[in-house]
Amino acid sequence: MKIEFAVVMLICGWATVAVAQDKPQDKPAEKAPEGQCLIVAPRPILKYEFRDSYNLAKENVKDVYKGKDLSDLRKQGVHVIVIDPLGHQLEKAQAACHEPPK
């Protein structure tokens, strides 16, 4: 039981680090409506579960995202927030989505 928990935590931590290391591209981002925001939580095997969105186009909303999907959305100008798997940071992330960009 403890080993399974440790493996899940290792995978979630590794996935979070992989997203954090996503480097911005040199080409300019495609124009997206202002204030688009997506909140996801990591799942095992490098996938992310949808938790909430703000002002996001319907064609970009999925139940599960891959890392490449999130990179593509970032290139389009969508603000992607990765929260903890249990959702403790959901309220803070929702507040950050509704704040106007600086």
C-alpha angles and dihedrals in degrees: 000000000000091000092053091050091049091050092050091049090048092052093047091048092048091049091050091051091048091055092045090055093054102125122213116250124241094236117086118259119258114256111269129175111274118265101022110161135176127191118200137168125215121254128190118280098038098293131125128217121222113246106164144333139199125209091344121154113253093237090060095053115099135157093234129025131195122218090256091055091055091048090052091050091050089053088054090055100259114146105231118198120191113203132185116287093247093055099238091139096049097104093050091047091050090051090050091052093054095048114098114251116260 
